[in-house]
Amino acid sequence: MRIPSLITLVVLMSTTLSAFAEDTLPIAQQFSRGAEFSNLKISPAGDYIGAITKHEGKNKLLILDAETKQLHHAVFFPGNAQVGNYQWVNNNRLVLQKEYLKGWQEHPIYYGELFAVNADGSKATYLFGYNSGEQQTGSYIKKNTPIRATAHILDPLPNDDRHMLVNAVRWTNSNLVDYELKQDVYRVDVYRGKRKKLMRAPIGYSRFLTDYEGEVRFAVGEDKSNTTKVFYRKDGEWINSDKLTLGLTDFSPISFTEQKDSIYAAGREEGQTVGVYRIDLETGNKKKIIQDKVVDPSNFWINRKTKQLYAVEFENGYPNYAFVNPKEQHSKVLKQLIDALPGHQVHIVSQDRDSNVLIIKASNDRNPGDYYIFDAKKVKLEYLASQKDWLDPDLMAEVKPISFTSRDGILIHGYLTLPHAKEAKNLPLVVNPHGGPYNTRDWWEFNAQNQMIASEGMAVLQVNFRGSGGYGSAFEQAGYQKWGTDIQYDIIDATRYVIEQGYVDKNRICIAGSSFGGYSALQSAIIEPELFKCAIGIAGVYDLPLWKDDSDVADSDSGQSYQDQALGTNIAQLKAMSPAYNVSKLKASLMLVHGGDDKRVPIEQLESLEISLNKIDYPYKKLVMDDEGHNFYNDSHRAKYYSEMLTFLKTNLKL
């Protein structure tokens, strides 16, 4: 059990906390409820701590006194607006994004508006956005020149208390945000909102890297064929990094080194996993310093004071770290914290200007996350708060890394969640394929849905099938145009593997997934109708020819290029891999869940599948959330889905 939180929220959170007594909540609500605290950040001088919390269904920003942990001020918007991401731009001032919750969709919408406010609530200012003036409860927000663009905080410029850098994408004439457009970088006054345009990116889907002085030195983006391009800035001009002739693909700068014209960068040599290189920008000379033979890096950790890389994180099964310079201050601190919090994945998420006080997040497969404050001078670790303190990690399920060889000889990795206090033998199983399928993977982490299923006595299987990201380019490319075949064979082979190992009862298996995972749930049940007793598709792609036309992915040239690469253009092959065209092979009980406002996988995908099912009078259970998008944002909607899913699983697995 955790010790009591040091954060005292007085009246603001009292009604919320009392409404969620852990011994009275139904299980679906316990696991569907979002984090109570998230995104904790300490101010540059270490005087204040910011934290996002939910109150009455909206995000609010709490500002706490770092010494006493008492509430100093709360920042929130009236009506349907809420606080999004935020940054400390000096010790006393924050800049935050304003998001909107619309009645027809529960997930927040961001129009690019930035606001600034002091830690005590004074000097509230509209900094950047389309609206020339706003009114906030208790404060007058000063007017500023409107701009039709969506802004993101690029660099808070820790050495400049007056300004920050913003990157912004212009709106089209129809007021749409098109990230294929080349973004602009502005220097913005954090008190008055006065801005100066510094440059325009040389490519769309722009991401930028600044150096220690706050100078924009790199821009990374994708062209219309979805190829990543990297440019560096020299003497006020953008230079294509192809001129460095590095011989690397997936090249991406990470940070500068202690030398101005030397960087740490990620990249891969032909067929290999991503390595970390030290590169001289003048000569183009490179030196590989870190690489794992099995997996790509999962995180790069930067010292926010020096803006230099100090550690690289890998997750081949369990997470581990490789240190660029073991003697660097953050490297030493991270090693101390790993020793102090055994069995946890430890991240330094925020630090003061001098790196004397740091905020730490520790999590693992059973713990969604605890926040600590670490005093580097005193070598003192102090507990702050938990993301979900109503869930006891001691009662959660173990997530066990597994690996096996597929039918065609490829090594496949995955994770098996095993119910707490129950023998890992002949268990009912729910297979949970991830979305994507490319450029994403499953991790050793706390998964609320899987933990909920395990709490009812079922095991859960996750598979990093071919096509998953993080295992090298050859492994990912092996899944191209194999949605309905080889990828599904990996999922099926993984299921047979855990049966052979004795973990699972072969007669009690269901499959449930979201997005591509929803597609896999139906497609695997079609390929192996005797293996799966039930299948749950959440926001699934069921009609591939239709999806190539009706998804928001198809709205851009790069999206169409991705679809052609991922699926191919052969209509007959697409139909052969589409559940909507092959329902006659099904035997599993079906549950279909979709968001009515889903743009990524529109509701027409569900409707196409329904037409085919109705033609053969195939029974199915349906749950449509009209005001949800591609993911469940609303806690109550997620609880309703979790509750109906559990009932469906327990009925079909005879629990």
LUMMAR-350312 format. One record per residue (C-alpha): residue number from 0; residue in one letter; x, y, z. Coordinates in Angstrom, 3 decimals. Example, Ala and Ser with C-alpha at 12.3 -4.5 7.8 and 13.67 -1.06 7.14 Angstrom:
<pts>
resi/resn/c1/c2/c3
0/A/12.300/-4.500/7.800
1/S/13.670/-1.060/7.140
</pts>
This chain:
<pts>
resi/resn/c1/c2/c3
0/M/0.000/0.000/0.000
1/R/1.135/3.562/-0.673
2/I/1.803/6.170/1.985
3/P/-0.620/9.124/2.053
4/S/-0.056/11.832/-0.526
5/L/1.770/14.997/0.514
6/I/-0.344/17.039/-1.885
7/T/-3.221/18.728/-0.072
8/L/-5.938/19.991/-2.375
9/V/-8.318/21.461/0.198
10/V/-11.812/22.134/-1.119
11/L/-11.047/21.903/-4.844
12/M/-10.750/18.125/-4.967
13/S/-12.709/17.044/-1.895
14/T/-15.929/16.232/-3.736
15/T/-14.057/14.276/-6.371
16/L/-12.140/12.218/-3.841
17/S/-15.203/11.393/-1.743
18/A/-17.129/10.331/-4.833
19/F/-14.614/7.607/-5.620
20/A/-14.289/5.564/-2.466
21/E/-12.263/2.583/-3.675
22/D/-14.305/-0.043/-1.826
23/T/-17.623/1.061/-3.385
24/L/-16.745/1.566/-7.057
25/P/-17.762/-1.139/-9.533
26/I/-14.708/-2.747/-11.092
27/A/-15.349/-1.188/-14.520
28/Q/-15.311/2.298/-12.979
29/Q/-12.171/1.611/-10.932
30/F/-10.198/0.808/-14.071
31/S/-11.871/3.269/-16.448
32/R/-11.211/6.322/-14.291
33/G/-8.431/8.533/-15.644
34/A/-5.357/9.679/-13.734
35/E/-6.022/11.912/-10.736
36/F/-2.707/13.722/-11.262
37/S/-0.520/13.980/-14.332
38/N/2.096/16.144/-16.046
39/L/3.848/17.372/-12.891
40/K/6.451/20.087/-13.539
41/I/8.615/22.142/-11.213
42/S/9.304/25.846/-11.804
43/P/12.848/26.896/-12.817
44/A/13.789/28.184/-9.340
45/G/12.037/25.285/-7.630
46/D/9.409/27.418/-5.853
47/Y/6.276/25.882/-7.400
48/I/4.999/22.586/-8.763
49/G/2.375/22.401/-11.491
50/A/0.043/19.402/-11.826
51/I/-2.903/18.610/-14.092
52/T/-5.978/17.180/-12.391
53/K/-9.561/16.425/-13.408
54/H/-12.422/18.330/-11.812
55/E/-16.019/18.121/-13.031
56/G/-14.816/16.351/-16.163
57/K/-12.263/18.988/-17.213
58/N/-8.522/19.437/-16.861
59/K/-7.386/22.083/-14.400
60/L/-3.874/23.176/-13.558
61/L/-2.936/23.166/-9.896
62/I/-0.006/25.300/-8.759
63/L/1.447/24.085/-5.469
64/D/3.969/25.614/-3.126
65/A/6.989/23.327/-3.548
66/E/7.971/23.597/0.108
67/T/4.609/23.085/1.826
68/K/2.809/21.201/-0.982
69/Q/-0.214/23.414/-0.298
70/L/-2.409/24.717/-3.110
71/H/-1.167/28.138/-4.222
72/H/-3.475/28.755/-7.179
73/A/-5.645/26.869/-9.691
74/V/-5.879/27.747/-13.375
75/F/-9.022/26.778/-15.280
76/F/-11.301/28.003/-18.029
77/P/-15.074/28.534/-17.822
78/G/-17.606/26.808/-20.044
79/N/-16.468/23.926/-22.226
80/A/-12.758/24.850/-22.252
81/Q/-9.976/23.141/-20.329
82/V/-6.226/23.352/-19.752
83/G/-4.056/21.350/-22.149
84/N/-0.272/21.056/-22.107
85/Y/1.688/23.729/-20.253
86/Q/5.243/24.949/-19.649
87/W/7.022/27.071/-17.078
88/V/8.579/29.914/-19.100
89/N/10.236/31.512/-16.071
90/N/10.064/30.916/-12.344
91/N/6.805/32.801/-11.889
92/R/5.016/32.423/-15.218
93/L/3.342/29.605/-17.132
94/V/2.125/29.270/-20.693
95/L/-0.691/26.828/-21.345
96/Q/-2.778/25.523/-24.193
97/K/-6.530/26.043/-24.242
98/E/-8.590/23.046/-25.373
99/Y/-12.336/22.659/-25.936
100/L/-14.766/19.872/-25.125
101/K/-17.503/19.940/-27.757
102/G/-20.933/18.463/-27.187
103/W/-20.771/16.219/-30.241
104/Q/-17.387/14.731/-29.354
105/E/-15.798/13.970/-26.027
106/H/-12.141/14.193/-26.976
107/P/-10.677/17.706/-26.646
108/I/-10.109/19.987/-29.635
109/Y/-7.086/22.264/-29.802
110/Y/-7.253/25.349/-32.016
111/G/-3.732/26.540/-31.237
112/E/-4.477/29.127/-28.529
113/L/-1.791/29.886/-25.933
114/F/-2.358/31.734/-22.661
115/A/0.074/32.982/-20.034
116/V/-0.497/33.543/-16.328
117/N/1.624/34.113/-13.232
118/A/1.777/31.492/-10.508
119/D/-0.515/33.596/-8.308
120/G/-3.078/34.085/-11.094
121/S/-2.051/37.630/-11.995
122/K/-1.194/39.104/-15.414
123/A/-3.285/36.638/-17.416
124/T/-2.639/37.241/-21.112
125/Y/-3.880/35.823/-24.398
126/L/-0.557/35.172/-26.144
127/F/-1.254/33.466/-29.443
128/G/-4.315/32.423/-31.408
129/Y/-7.221/33.327/-33.637
130/N/-9.225/35.175/-30.962
131/S/-8.306/38.759/-30.113
132/G/-9.552/38.658/-26.535
133/E/-10.905/36.318/-23.858
134/Q/-12.369/36.571/-20.359
135/Q/-11.179/34.232/-17.610
136/T/-12.855/33.900/-14.231
137/G/-11.261/36.370/-11.843
138/S/-8.883/37.818/-14.436
139/Y/-8.944/40.135/-17.421
140/I/-7.073/38.605/-20.339
141/K/-5.420/41.313/-22.368
142/K/-6.090/41.579/-26.073
143/N/-3.500/40.578/-28.626
144/T/-3.270/40.520/-32.422
145/P/-5.067/37.420/-33.729
146/I/-3.361/34.900/-36.011
147/R/-4.973/32.055/-37.955
148/A/-2.531/29.340/-36.961
149/T/-2.213/26.477/-34.497
150/A/0.688/26.997/-32.094
151/H/2.810/24.628/-30.033
152/I/5.426/25.537/-27.440
153/L/8.786/24.804/-29.042
154/D/11.248/26.052/-26.424
155/P/10.512/27.960/-23.175
156/L/14.007/29.515/-23.462
157/P/15.130/28.910/-19.871
158/N/17.837/31.572/-20.151
159/D/15.341/34.234/-21.270
160/D/12.631/35.183/-18.749
161/R/10.848/37.372/-21.281
162/H/10.451/35.195/-24.376
163/M/9.719/31.690/-25.638
164/L/9.766/30.007/-29.050
165/V/6.560/28.822/-30.710
166/N/6.147/26.718/-33.836
167/A/2.865/27.231/-35.672
168/V/1.092/25.735/-38.674
169/R/-1.045/28.143/-40.697
170/W/-4.724/27.502/-41.308
171/T/-6.022/26.982/-44.813
172/N/-8.762/29.190/-46.285
173/S/-11.310/26.705/-44.947
174/N/-9.912/27.112/-41.398
175/L/-8.382/23.632/-41.388
176/V/-4.990/22.728/-39.976
177/D/-2.818/21.097/-42.618
178/Y/0.395/19.744/-41.123
179/E/1.745/19.139/-44.617
180/L/2.302/22.917/-44.719
181/K/5.700/24.260/-43.708
182/Q/5.523/25.562/-40.141
183/D/6.740/28.942/-38.921
184/V/8.820/29.646/-35.818
185/Y/8.120/32.763/-33.741
186/R/9.773/34.395/-30.749
187/V/6.906/35.438/-28.457
188/D/6.889/37.858/-25.531
189/V/5.385/35.849/-22.643
190/Y/3.884/38.975/-21.024
191/R/2.511/40.953/-23.980
192/G/2.200/38.341/-26.710
193/K/4.195/40.410/-29.170
194/R/5.697/38.020/-31.697
195/K/8.440/38.037/-34.309
196/K/8.632/35.478/-37.090
197/L/12.115/33.968/-37.157
198/M/11.946/31.405/-39.949
199/R/9.890/28.917/-41.924
200/A/10.601/25.194/-41.967
201/P/11.881/23.694/-45.222
202/I/9.465/20.738/-45.054
203/G/6.002/19.798/-43.772
204/Y/5.106/17.844/-40.619
205/S/7.871/19.912/-39.048
206/R/9.693/19.089/-35.813
207/F/12.487/21.311/-34.581
208/L/15.604/21.013/-32.435
209/T/17.100/23.996/-30.621
210/D/20.573/24.276/-29.117
211/Y/21.632/25.494/-25.671
212/E/21.278/29.127/-26.734
213/G/17.728/28.565/-27.992
214/E/18.736/28.743/-31.648
215/V/16.742/26.537/-34.036
216/R/19.345/24.310/-35.629
217/F/17.410/21.356/-37.096
218/A/14.079/20.706/-38.796
219/V/12.754/17.212/-39.427
220/G/9.644/16.376/-41.463
221/E/8.054/14.156/-44.082
222/D/7.569/14.863/-47.768
223/K/4.484/13.896/-49.790
224/S/5.810/10.378/-50.339
225/N/6.106/9.979/-46.542
226/T/9.913/10.030/-46.624
227/T/11.594/11.639/-43.609
228/K/13.943/14.515/-44.439
229/V/16.331/16.308/-42.088
230/F/17.675/19.831/-42.533
231/Y/20.184/21.757/-40.424
232/R/20.506/25.509/-40.269
233/K/23.768/27.275/-40.980
234/D/24.331/30.984/-41.548
235/G/20.566/31.567/-41.769
236/E/19.971/28.912/-44.445
237/W/18.486/25.423/-44.357
238/I/20.869/22.701/-45.590
239/N/19.675/19.213/-46.492
240/S/21.478/16.726/-44.235
241/D/21.794/14.382/-47.240
242/K/24.940/16.412/-47.936
243/L/26.513/14.884/-44.837
244/T/26.517/11.464/-46.612
245/L/26.128/9.616/-43.325
246/G/24.836/6.380/-44.819
247/L/21.985/6.263/-42.286
248/T/18.250/5.899/-42.721
249/D/15.646/7.094/-40.204
250/F/18.166/9.781/-39.290
251/S/16.991/12.133/-36.544
252/P/18.964/14.588/-34.365
253/I/18.552/14.057/-30.609
254/S/20.612/16.788/-28.959
255/F/23.786/18.779/-29.259
256/T/26.947/17.653/-27.508
257/E/29.231/19.891/-25.478
258/Q/30.583/21.126/-28.815
259/K/28.504/23.560/-30.909
260/D/28.906/21.742/-34.246
261/S/28.566/18.211/-32.917
262/I/25.324/16.365/-32.247
263/Y/23.933/13.102/-30.962
264/A/21.617/11.586/-33.545
265/A/19.603/8.420/-34.067
266/G/19.825/6.473/-37.287
267/R/20.009/2.999/-38.691
268/E/22.328/1.221/-41.025
269/E/20.777/-1.141/-43.556
270/G/18.459/-3.669/-41.878
271/Q/19.658/-2.893/-38.349
272/T/18.042/-1.476/-35.263
273/V/18.401/2.246/-34.568
274/G/21.742/3.263/-33.091
275/V/22.893/6.476/-31.429
276/Y/25.757/8.289/-33.128
277/R/27.971/11.242/-32.380
278/I/28.212/13.309/-35.562
279/D/30.488/16.170/-36.517
280/L/28.402/18.547/-38.635
281/E/31.476/20.097/-40.256
282/T/33.123/16.890/-41.451
283/G/30.207/14.459/-41.482
284/N/32.259/11.989/-39.431
285/K/30.130/9.717/-37.276
286/K/30.817/7.377/-34.373
287/K/28.326/4.826/-33.083
288/I/28.121/5.038/-29.306
289/I/25.009/2.989/-28.357
290/Q/22.930/0.283/-30.053
291/D/20.823/-2.694/-28.990
292/K/20.796/-5.624/-31.419
293/V/17.130/-6.510/-30.819
294/V/15.169/-3.284/-30.212
295/D/15.268/0.373/-31.184
296/P/15.564/2.967/-28.402
297/S/12.256/3.666/-26.659
298/N/13.276/7.002/-25.106
299/F/16.068/9.537/-25.236
300/W/16.664/11.393/-21.965
301/I/17.924/14.962/-22.131
302/N/19.432/17.087/-19.371
303/R/17.168/20.162/-19.591
304/K/19.881/22.384/-18.163
305/T/22.564/21.515/-20.735
306/K/20.144/20.224/-23.422
307/Q/22.443/17.225/-23.867
308/L/21.615/13.535/-24.131
309/Y/22.615/11.563/-21.040
310/A/20.751/8.228/-21.312
311/V/19.073/5.995/-23.847
312/E/16.244/3.684/-22.813
313/F/15.557/0.293/-24.396
314/E/12.698/-2.145/-23.795
315/N/13.520/-5.667/-24.887
316/G/11.111/-7.260/-22.440
317/Y/11.839/-5.190/-19.346
318/P/13.131/-1.588/-19.623
319/N/16.829/-0.839/-19.207
320/Y/19.181/2.116/-19.734
321/A/22.441/2.787/-21.526
322/F/24.340/5.870/-20.388
323/V/26.097/8.193/-22.824
324/N/28.341/9.490/-20.059
325/P/28.084/7.507/-16.799
326/K/29.797/10.339/-14.878
327/E/27.262/12.988/-15.981
328/Q/25.112/14.326/-13.100
329/H/21.773/13.038/-14.404
330/S/23.274/9.632/-15.150
331/K/24.424/9.343/-11.542
332/V/21.055/10.508/-10.220
333/L/19.116/8.101/-12.440
334/K/21.256/5.179/-11.246
335/Q/20.599/6.199/-7.628
336/L/16.861/6.358/-8.265
337/I/16.752/2.983/-9.981
338/D/18.431/1.489/-6.910
339/A/16.039/3.337/-4.582
340/L/12.918/2.216/-6.482
341/P/13.619/-1.415/-7.446
342/G/11.289/-3.055/-9.935
343/H/10.182/0.285/-11.355
344/Q/10.729/2.114/-14.600
345/V/12.135/5.466/-13.462
346/H/11.871/8.708/-15.438
347/I/13.116/12.194/-14.574
348/V/10.180/14.236/-15.875
349/S/11.057/17.752/-14.678
350/Q/13.879/19.653/-13.012
351/D/14.680/23.101/-11.698
352/R/17.116/25.398/-13.485
353/D/20.165/24.147/-11.555
354/S/19.152/20.459/-11.589
355/N/19.127/20.433/-7.785
356/V/15.464/19.451/-7.461
357/L/13.877/16.936/-9.812
358/I/10.424/15.426/-10.215
359/I/10.481/11.681/-10.751
360/K/7.847/9.327/-12.105
361/A/8.145/5.652/-11.148
362/S/5.866/3.053/-12.712
363/N/5.784/-0.618/-13.637
364/D/3.434/-3.325/-14.855
365/R/1.341/-3.141/-11.660
366/N/1.665/0.549/-10.842
367/P/0.359/3.227/-13.258
368/G/2.704/5.784/-11.743
369/D/3.877/7.503/-8.571
370/Y/5.462/10.952/-8.513
371/Y/8.380/11.831/-6.240
372/I/10.470/14.926/-5.641
373/F/14.211/14.336/-5.371
374/D/16.599/16.747/-3.694
375/A/19.969/16.046/-5.324
376/K/21.941/18.035/-2.704
377/K/20.361/16.264/0.265
378/V/20.008/12.980/-1.659
379/K/16.423/12.858/-0.382
380/L/13.478/11.241/-2.167
381/E/9.999/12.426/-1.128
382/Y/6.692/10.948/-2.273
383/L/4.324/13.444/-3.919
384/A/1.277/11.773/-5.419
385/S/-0.030/8.803/-7.399
386/Q/-1.809/8.828/-10.702
387/K/-4.357/6.267/-9.485
388/D/-4.040/5.771/-5.756
389/W/-7.315/3.841/-5.531
390/L/-5.629/0.889/-7.287
391/D/-3.340/-1.163/-5.042
392/P/-0.239/-2.336/-6.976
393/D/0.089/-5.309/-4.628
394/L/-3.222/-6.639/-5.977
395/M/-2.510/-6.079/-9.660
396/A/-1.423/-8.688/-12.207
397/E/2.115/-9.490/-13.338
398/V/3.032/-8.707/-16.952
399/K/5.489/-11.359/-18.119
400/P/7.670/-10.902/-21.244
401/I/7.544/-13.882/-23.622
402/S/9.153/-14.828/-26.934
403/F/8.636/-17.638/-29.437
404/T/9.481/-18.599/-33.008
405/S/6.767/-18.120/-35.625
406/R/5.779/-20.763/-38.156
407/D/8.213/-19.306/-40.699
408/G/11.127/-18.954/-38.290
409/I/10.915/-15.329/-37.095
410/L/11.528/-14.531/-33.417
411/I/8.424/-12.788/-32.029
412/H/8.169/-11.029/-28.662
413/G/5.154/-10.225/-26.526
414/Y/3.694/-9.989/-23.039
415/L/1.422/-12.233/-20.978
416/T/-0.584/-10.685/-18.145
417/L/-1.223/-13.286/-15.435
418/P/-3.974/-12.870/-12.799
419/H/-2.851/-12.077/-9.263
420/A/-2.940/-14.889/-6.678
421/K/-4.014/-17.483/-9.228
422/E/-2.021/-20.431/-10.573
423/A/-0.740/-19.686/-14.083
424/K/-2.195/-22.854/-15.523
425/N/-5.158/-23.561/-17.826
426/L/-6.389/-19.994/-17.575
427/P/-9.053/-18.434/-19.785
428/L/-7.345/-16.058/-22.220
429/V/-8.087/-12.778/-23.966
430/V/-5.744/-12.003/-26.865
431/N/-5.238/-8.223/-27.187
432/P/-3.546/-7.227/-30.482
433/H/-2.307/-3.638/-30.578
434/G/-3.287/-0.920/-33.061
435/G/-1.141/0.564/-35.770
436/P/0.096/-1.855/-36.906
437/Y/3.318/-0.054/-37.870
438/N/5.507/2.260/-35.818
439/T/3.904/1.082/-32.584
440/R/4.278/-1.844/-30.210
441/D/3.256/-3.195/-26.811
442/W/5.336/-2.455/-23.725
443/W/5.958/-3.738/-20.208
444/E/3.652/-1.279/-18.495
445/F/0.413/-0.835/-16.597
446/N/-2.526/-1.376/-18.962
447/A/-5.853/-0.535/-17.305
448/Q/-8.015/-2.678/-19.593
449/N/-5.767/-5.709/-19.307
450/Q/-5.478/-5.337/-15.534
451/M/-9.256/-5.189/-15.260
452/I/-9.619/-8.374/-17.316
453/A/-6.941/-10.095/-15.219
454/S/-8.698/-9.058/-12.000
455/E/-11.581/-11.278/-13.118
456/G/-9.286/-14.302/-13.464
457/M/-8.377/-14.141/-17.167
458/A/-4.912/-13.979/-18.711
459/V/-4.205/-11.408/-21.439
460/L/-1.811/-11.909/-24.366
461/Q/-0.152/-9.049/-26.261
462/V/1.936/-9.757/-29.356
463/N/4.535/-7.582/-31.053
464/F/3.833/-9.216/-34.384
465/R/5.857/-8.506/-37.526
466/G/5.103/-4.986/-38.681
467/S/5.332/-3.678/-35.105
468/G/7.710/-0.790/-34.557
469/G/10.787/-0.916/-32.379
470/Y/12.414/-4.126/-33.629
471/G/14.306/-2.805/-36.629
472/S/13.234/-1.796/-40.126
473/A/13.370/-5.321/-41.597
474/F/10.943/-6.598/-38.960
475/E/8.529/-3.708/-39.545
476/Q/8.691/-4.016/-43.337
477/A/7.934/-7.740/-43.040
478/G/4.395/-6.688/-42.123
479/Y/3.813/-4.486/-45.187
480/Q/0.789/-5.663/-47.172
481/K/0.482/-8.629/-44.761
482/W/-2.373/-7.304/-42.648
483/G/-4.648/-10.273/-43.207
484/T/-2.012/-12.997/-43.475
485/D/1.429/-13.087/-41.825
486/I/0.578/-10.575/-39.090
487/Q/-2.450/-12.634/-38.101
488/Y/-0.395/-15.835/-38.241
489/D/1.966/-14.319/-35.648
490/I/-1.005/-13.553/-33.378
491/I/-2.363/-17.069/-33.830
492/D/1.074/-18.668/-33.310
493/A/1.498/-16.667/-30.085
494/T/-1.861/-17.962/-28.886
495/R/-0.840/-21.540/-29.622
496/Y/2.489/-20.944/-27.861
497/V/0.875/-19.978/-24.535
498/I/-1.454/-22.968/-24.877
499/E/1.549/-25.287/-25.356
500/Q/3.274/-23.757/-22.334
501/G/0.303/-24.741/-20.186
502/Y/-0.733/-21.217/-19.265
503/V/-4.020/-21.299/-21.156
504/D/-7.088/-23.491/-21.594
505/K/-7.382/-23.999/-25.372
506/N/-11.180/-24.154/-25.106
507/R/-11.565/-20.735/-23.427
508/I/-10.005/-18.081/-25.656
509/C/-11.346/-14.759/-26.918
510/I/-9.690/-11.946/-28.873
511/A/-10.297/-8.208/-28.432
512/G/-8.533/-5.202/-29.940
513/S/-8.883/-1.571/-30.995
514/S/-8.278/0.063/-34.407
515/F/-5.931/-2.316/-36.256
516/G/-6.398/-4.539/-33.204
517/G/-10.147/-4.498/-33.900
518/Y/-9.398/-5.567/-37.463
519/S/-7.171/-8.348/-36.099
520/A/-9.860/-9.553/-33.711
521/L/-12.215/-10.214/-36.633
522/Q/-9.568/-11.354/-39.110
523/S/-7.896/-13.846/-36.748
524/A/-11.319/-15.238/-35.836
525/I/-11.985/-15.703/-39.570
526/I/-8.651/-17.458/-40.202
527/E/-8.959/-19.719/-37.121
528/P/-12.697/-19.993/-36.402
529/E/-12.227/-22.924/-33.997
530/L/-9.625/-21.175/-31.849
531/F/-11.579/-18.133/-30.628
532/K/-14.871/-18.397/-28.756
533/C/-15.536/-14.682/-29.092
534/A/-14.134/-11.573/-30.763
535/I/-14.471/-7.910/-29.789
536/G/-13.707/-5.258/-32.386
537/I/-13.288/-1.696/-31.106
538/A/-13.072/1.004/-33.813
539/G/-11.945/-1.710/-36.195
540/V/-11.093/-1.476/-39.885
541/Y/-13.306/-4.073/-41.563
542/D/-13.505/-2.975/-45.196
543/L/-10.020/-2.171/-46.534
544/P/-11.035/-0.849/-49.993
545/L/-13.511/1.504/-48.303
546/W/-10.972/2.598/-45.667
547/K/-8.563/3.699/-48.370
548/D/-11.193/6.267/-49.365
549/D/-13.152/7.280/-46.249
550/S/-10.478/7.653/-43.549
551/D/-8.824/10.959/-42.637
552/V/-5.567/9.187/-43.501
553/A/-6.613/9.438/-47.155
554/D/-7.022/13.228/-46.893
555/S/-3.319/13.910/-47.486
556/D/-0.748/12.829/-50.052
557/S/1.458/11.373/-47.330
558/G/-1.506/9.459/-45.894
559/Q/-2.331/7.955/-49.270
560/S/1.331/7.034/-49.708
561/Y/1.217/5.276/-46.328
562/Q/-1.919/3.348/-47.278
563/D/-0.387/2.173/-50.559
564/Q/2.772/1.080/-48.757
565/A/0.899/-0.623/-45.915
566/L/-1.875/-2.283/-47.912
567/G/-0.998/-2.214/-51.599
568/T/-3.390/-1.344/-54.407
569/N/-4.709/-4.748/-55.435
570/I/-8.473/-4.558/-54.758
571/A/-8.923/-8.332/-54.905
572/Q/-6.209/-8.770/-52.272
573/L/-7.737/-6.044/-50.096
574/K/-11.125/-7.748/-50.213
575/A/-9.539/-11.094/-49.371
576/M/-8.038/-9.471/-46.243
577/S/-11.249/-7.637/-45.247
578/P/-13.548/-9.124/-42.578
579/A/-16.581/-7.484/-44.246
580/Y/-16.077/-9.735/-47.293
581/N/-15.433/-12.960/-45.343
582/V/-18.040/-13.152/-42.578
583/S/-19.239/-16.587/-43.730
584/K/-16.100/-18.088/-42.149
585/L/-16.875/-16.736/-38.674
586/K/-17.933/-18.904/-35.731
587/A/-17.048/-16.641/-32.784
588/S/-19.554/-14.611/-30.815
589/L/-19.133/-10.949/-31.805
590/M/-19.168/-7.641/-29.962
591/L/-18.638/-4.501/-32.064
592/V/-17.823/-1.115/-30.505
593/H/-17.388/2.172/-32.365
594/G/-17.309/5.940/-31.900
595/G/-19.831/7.808/-34.006
596/D/-17.420/10.711/-34.546
597/D/-14.415/8.561/-35.479
598/K/-12.473/10.224/-38.305
599/R/-9.573/7.763/-38.411
600/V/-11.834/4.720/-38.794
601/P/-15.258/6.152/-39.700
602/I/-18.503/4.528/-38.574
603/E/-19.015/3.405/-42.189
604/Q/-16.502/0.641/-41.449
605/L/-18.836/-0.815/-38.838
606/E/-21.825/-0.309/-41.128
607/S/-20.110/-2.197/-43.959
608/L/-19.466/-5.139/-41.637
609/E/-23.046/-5.013/-40.353
610/I/-24.465/-5.225/-43.887
611/S/-22.488/-8.411/-44.483
612/L/-23.429/-9.921/-41.107
613/N/-27.106/-9.120/-41.565
614/K/-27.148/-10.771/-44.985
615/I/-26.339/-14.121/-43.355
616/D/-28.276/-13.408/-40.134
617/Y/-25.104/-13.599/-38.059
618/P/-25.782/-12.421/-34.484
619/Y/-23.653/-9.733/-32.845
620/K/-23.723/-7.289/-29.960
621/K/-23.225/-3.611/-30.819
622/L/-22.226/-0.568/-28.759
623/V/-21.942/2.819/-30.507
624/M/-20.892/5.984/-28.658
625/D/-22.179/8.775/-30.907
626/D/-19.982/11.527/-29.435
627/E/-16.713/9.601/-29.149
628/G/-13.906/9.576/-31.693
629/H/-11.239/6.959/-32.352
630/N/-10.503/6.473/-28.651
631/F/-12.582/6.632/-25.483
632/Y/-11.911/9.982/-23.836
633/N/-14.882/10.128/-21.475
634/D/-14.447/8.046/-18.288
635/S/-18.127/7.150/-18.068
636/H/-18.188/5.957/-21.674
637/R/-15.116/3.840/-21.034
638/A/-16.750/2.416/-17.907
639/K/-19.865/1.467/-19.882
640/Y/-17.743/-0.278/-22.513
641/Y/-15.619/-2.030/-19.862
642/S/-18.719/-3.256/-18.054
643/E/-20.355/-4.652/-21.197
644/M/-17.063/-6.142/-22.379
645/L/-16.541/-7.970/-19.087
646/T/-20.048/-9.396/-19.172
647/F/-19.524/-10.524/-22.770
648/L/-16.149/-12.140/-22.017
649/K/-17.324/-13.896/-18.862
650/T/-20.372/-15.280/-20.652
651/N/-18.358/-16.669/-23.569
652/L/-15.457/-17.947/-21.444
653/K/-17.871/-19.530/-18.947
654/L/-16.680/-17.629/-15.877
</pts>
